[in-house]
Amino acid sequence: MTGVSPGPAGGAPGAGTAWLARLGPLAAGRPPPSIGRASAGAGGALVAAGVVTLAGQRWASSGSGALAAVVTAAALAAAVAAIVRLPPHLAVAGVGASGVAAPAFAFFVSAGSGVPSVREVAVLAGLLLGGLYTVGPWRGHTFHLTILVVASWVLALSFGNFGIERAFFGGFDTVGDAVSTAGAASMVLGVIYLGFGSWLHDTGLEGTATPFLGVAALALPVGAFAVVRDLPDAVQGVVAVAVGAAVALVGARCRRRGTTWLGLAVAVFGVPVLADALSDRTGVAAVAVVVAGAGLVVLAPLVGALVGEPAPELPAAEPPPPPAGDGPAS
């Protein structure tokens, strides 16, 4: 596959990640932005979403997931065939379609004649997406791995005391207890994903690292908010600043714009929350926010150096124009 940017210099995969390198160039690098490829992928996802909707309508009216599972299985097979048969700039349509069809197939198979279990859907979807990402000529596409990582997040939250279903169908004294427990699980998984994604980046597998860093940038702040939502505002502000800064620093270290900006957004959100908690006077809180912002501007170069960013280079001054009348000698 062409048009994939290589991993960082000196980051050749080692023995522990050599099997990931065999997934293809998308595991070691990231393709440059392409509106053509993105449009094809989005179009494929829309086609699959329409088919899934029709299958879901049939499931809702008949109460049986068998026919819906057959329809979505056919859609999944057609999407995988498109990945293999179509030229690369159009094959991404099959990637988008299979990324939608695989979880839908897992849903209808698990549904049977009733409401499916979150755990069963996550397990089956994870197995399907894991197979799509690691086996066959269609392997190595980051979109499949992204949905797999999300499914693993949902799966972890569905087990034991971390259960999503228990929060709403019994098993906790209050729904609030379930939210806090699930939030703690989300924070733990966010830390794991953040560290694992950073390690993959260091080994040269930038493409494989992308889903873990992206999901961590969501799981960690969401989990933190769920845990501290009933605590004092000062605690909420401190946690938001700390969690956001951690996500932003790892994102900057791994050269991920989205992760960096999302982390900074969470940290910046925490500053006025913390300032408001320190004083109930609006003017004092506003001054504290101004001071914090100015301090961040001053410390920005040091923060950049902390993650190894090169010092910004000032543009060279252009030489002054020659005085009027000083043309070349005739």
C-alpha positions, 0 to 999 in steps of 0.5 A, spaced: 500 500 500 502 506 498 501 513 501 503 511 508 507 515 512 513 511 515 514 510 523 518 515 527 526 514 525 529 509 529 523 506 531 523 499 527 519 494 530 523 489 535 522 482 536 516 483 541 512 487 535 515 483 529 508 480 528 504 486 528 509 489 523 507 483 518 500 486 518 502 491 513 504 498 512 498 501 516 501 498 522 507 502 522 505 508 519 499 513 518 496 514 511 496 522 510 489 525 510 485 524 503 478 526 502 477 521 497 479 515 501 475 518 507 469 519 502 469 512 500 470 509 507 464 514 509 460 512 503 461 504 505 459 505 512 453 509 510 451 503 505 452 498 511 448 502 516 442 502 511 442 495 510 443 494 518 437 499 519 433 494 514 435 488 518 433 491 524 426 493 522 425 486 520 428 484 527 423 489 531 417 486 527 418 479 527 422 478 534 427 474 531 434 476 530 436 470 525 434 473 518 437 480 520 443 476 522 443 473 515 443 479 512 448 483 516 453 477 515 452 477 507 453 485 508 459 483 512 462 478 506 461 483 501 464 488 504 470 484 506 470 482 498 470 489 496 477 490 501 480 485 497 477 486 490 477 493 489 483 498 488 486 501 494 482 508 493 476 504 493 477 498 497 477 503 503 469 503 502 469 495 504 473 497 510 468 502 512 462 497 511 465 492 514 466 496 521 459 497 521 456 490 519 461 486 524 458 489 530 451 489 527 452 482 526 454 480 533 448 484 535 443 480 531 446 473 533 446 475 540 439 478 540 436 471 538 428 473 540 430 478 546 434 484 548 442 482 547 447 482 552 452 488 552 457 483 554 456 478 548 455 483 543 462 486 545 465 479 545 463 477 539 464 483 535 471 483 538 472 476 535 470 478 528 474 485 528 480 482 531 480 477 525 479 482 520 485 486 523 490 480 524 488 475 518 487 475 511 489 479 505 484 485 508 488 485 515 491 491 518 486 497 517 486 501 523 478 502 523 477 495 525 482 496 530 479 502 533 472 499 533 475 493 537 479 497 542 472 500 543 469 494 544 474 492 549 472 498 553 465 496 553 466 489 555 471 491 561 465 495 563 460 489 563 463 485 567 462 484 575 462 490 579 463 494 573 457 492 569 453 497 565 447 492 565 447 492 573 447 499 573 440 499 570 437 492 572 439 491 579 446 489 582 447 496 585 444 500 591 444 506 587 445 508 579 450 513 582 454 507 585 454 504 578 456 510 575 462 511 579 465 504 579 464 504 571 468 511 571 474 508 575 474 502 570 474 507 565 480 511 568 484 504 569 483 502 562 484 509 559 491 509 563 493 502 560 491 504 553 495 511 554 501 507 556 500 501 551 499 506 545 505 510 547 509 504 547 507 502 540 509 509 538 516 508 541 517 501 537 515 504 530 508 502 530 504 508 529 498 506 525 497 501 531 498 506 536 493 510 534 486 507 536 489 506 543 491 513 544 485 516 541 480 511 545 484 513 551 483 520 550 476 519 551 476 513 556 480 517 561 477 524 562 470 520 561 472 516 567 475 521 571 468 525 570 464 519 573 468 518 579 469 525 581 462 528 579 459 528 586 465 531 589 467 538 591 468 543 585 476 544 587 477 536 587 473 536 580 478 542 577 484 539 580 482 532 577 480 535 570 487 539 570 491 533 572 488 528 567 487 533 561 495 535 562 497 527 562 493 526 556 496 532 552 503 530 554 502 523 551 499 526 545 504 531 544 510 526 545 507 521 540 505 527 535 498 526 535 494 533 534 487 530 536 489 527 543 494 533 544 488 538 543 483 534 547 487 533 553 488 541 553 481 542 552 480 538 558 485 541 562 483 548 560 476 546 562 478 544 569 482 551 570 475 555 571 472 550 575 478 550 580 478 558 580 471 558 582 471 553 587 477 557 590 473 563 591 465 565 590 467 572 588 466 572 580 472 577 579 477 574 583 475 567 580 476 571 573 483 574 575 485 567 577 483 564 570 487 570 567 493 569 571 493 561 570 492 563 562 498 567 562 502 562 566 501 557 561 503 562 555 510 563 559 511 556 560 509 553 553 516 553 551 518 549 557 512 544 556 514 543 549 521 541 551 519 536 556 516 532 550 522 533 546 519 538 541 524 542 537 525 549 539 521 554 534 525 557 529 524 564 528 523 566 520 530 569 518 530 577 517 530 579 509 535 583 507 533 590 506 532 592 499 538 596 495 537 604 495 534 607 490 538 608 484 543 603 485 542 598 479 547 594 476 553 597 473 552 598 465 
